[in-house]
Amino acid sequence: MTVNTLISLGNLMVTQEAPQQGGAMGIINMLLPFILIFGIFYFLVVLPQKKQQKKHAEMLSKLSKGDSVLMNCGIYGRIAEVLENDFKLEICQNPRVVITVQKGVVAGVVTKGAPEEKN
């Protein structure tokens, strides 16, 4: 290339302006990926978690005296008394051992009773 060609290419690059985007469209194009990520996150994480919390709260409201339950820590027990925010659980029959636990620590209802210990 000659020197004149290089000079004219340099002048051409300097004088060209960057394309201007429209004000509102530029903001929308910039925010669209974030909106899509939030939408996907909401449908994949938040909605299933809300559904699970609602199901757990419904299960807790249906518990009554005499139901066998499993706590989050792995302890099985039978509900001896239902209080406003707590349960009194009987965890051993002989001697009768009763503990007070919050309702939220109950993981689920045991349908066949606590498992027998095998020797």
C-alpha positions as CSV (number, residue, x, y, z in Angstrom):
1,M,0.0,0.0,0.0
2,T,1.1,3.5,-0.6
3,V,1.4,6.2,1.9
4,N,-1.6,8.1,0.4
5,T,-3.8,5.1,0.7
6,L,-2.9,4.6,4.4
7,I,-3.5,8.3,5.1
8,S,-6.9,8.3,3.4
9,L,-7.9,5.1,5.4
10,G,-6.8,6.8,8.6
11,N,-8.8,9.9,7.8
12,L,-11.9,7.8,7.0
13,M,-11.7,6.0,10.3
14,V,-11.3,9.2,12.3
15,T,-14.2,11.0,10.6
16,Q,-16.7,8.2,10.9
17,E,-19.1,8.4,13.9
18,A,-20.3,5.6,15.9
19,P,-23.9,4.6,15.1
20,Q,-26.4,6.2,17.5
21,Q,-29.0,4.0,19.1
22,G,-32.5,5.4,20.0
23,G,-32.7,6.3,23.7
24,A,-35.7,4.1,24.7
25,M,-34.7,1.2,22.5
26,G,-31.1,1.2,23.9
27,I,-32.4,0.9,27.4
28,I,-34.8,-1.9,26.5
29,N,-32.1,-3.8,24.7
30,M,-29.8,-3.5,27.7
31,L,-32.4,-4.6,30.2
32,L,-34.0,-7.4,28.2
33,P,-31.5,-10.1,29.2
34,F,-31.9,-9.2,32.9
35,I,-35.7,-9.4,32.6
36,L,-35.4,-12.8,30.9
37,I,-33.0,-14.2,33.5
38,F,-35.3,-13.0,36.4
39,G,-38.3,-14.6,34.7
40,I,-36.6,-17.9,34.2
41,F,-35.3,-17.8,37.8
42,Y,-38.8,-17.0,39.1
43,F,-40.4,-19.9,37.3
44,L,-37.7,-22.4,38.0
45,V,-36.9,-21.5,41.7
46,V,-39.4,-19.3,43.4
47,L,-42.7,-20.8,42.3
48,P,-41.8,-24.4,43.2
49,Q,-40.5,-23.2,46.6
50,K,-43.7,-21.4,47.3
51,K,-45.7,-24.5,46.4
52,Q,-43.6,-26.6,48.7
53,Q,-44.0,-24.1,51.6
54,K,-47.8,-24.1,51.1
55,K,-47.9,-27.9,51.1
56,H,-45.8,-28.1,54.3
57,A,-48.0,-25.5,56.1
58,E,-51.1,-27.4,55.1
59,M,-49.6,-30.6,56.4
60,L,-48.7,-28.9,59.7
61,S,-52.3,-27.5,60.1
62,K,-53.8,-31.0,59.7
63,L,-51.6,-32.6,62.4
64,S,-53.4,-33.7,65.6
65,K,-52.9,-35.5,68.8
66,G,-51.7,-39.1,68.3
67,D,-50.1,-38.6,64.9
68,S,-46.6,-40.1,64.4
69,V,-44.2,-37.6,62.9
70,L,-40.6,-37.3,61.8
71,M,-38.6,-34.2,62.7
72,N,-35.9,-32.6,60.5
73,C,-33.2,-33.9,62.8
74,G,-34.3,-37.5,62.3
75,I,-36.2,-38.0,65.6
76,Y,-39.5,-39.9,65.4
77,G,-42.2,-39.1,67.9
78,R,-46.0,-39.1,68.6
79,I,-47.8,-35.8,69.1
80,A,-49.0,-35.7,72.8
81,E,-50.3,-32.1,72.6
82,V,-50.8,-29.4,70.0
83,L,-50.0,-25.9,71.2
84,E,-50.3,-22.6,69.2
85,N,-46.8,-22.6,67.8
86,D,-45.4,-25.8,69.2
87,F,-46.0,-29.6,69.6
88,K,-45.3,-31.7,72.6
89,L,-43.8,-34.9,71.2
90,E,-43.6,-38.2,73.1
91,I,-40.4,-39.7,71.9
92,C,-40.2,-42.7,74.4
93,Q,-43.1,-44.6,75.9
94,N,-41.4,-46.2,78.9
95,P,-40.5,-44.0,80.7
96,R,-42.7,-41.4,79.1
97,V,-40.4,-38.7,77.6
98,V,-42.1,-35.6,76.2
99,I,-40.3,-32.8,74.5
100,T,-41.6,-29.5,73.1
101,V,-40.6,-28.6,69.5
102,Q,-41.6,-25.9,67.1
103,K,-44.1,-26.8,64.4
104,G,-41.6,-25.9,61.7
105,V,-39.2,-28.7,62.5
106,V,-41.7,-31.4,61.6
107,A,-40.6,-32.8,58.3
108,G,-43.5,-35.2,57.7
109,V,-46.1,-37.6,59.0
110,V,-45.1,-41.3,59.5
111,T,-47.9,-43.5,58.3
112,K,-46.7,-46.8,59.7
113,G,-45.3,-45.5,63.0
114,A,-41.7,-45.2,64.1
115,P,-39.4,-47.9,62.7
116,E,-38.5,-50.7,65.0
117,E,-34.9,-51.0,66.1
118,K,-33.3,-54.2,64.8
119,N,-30.6,-56.0,66.9
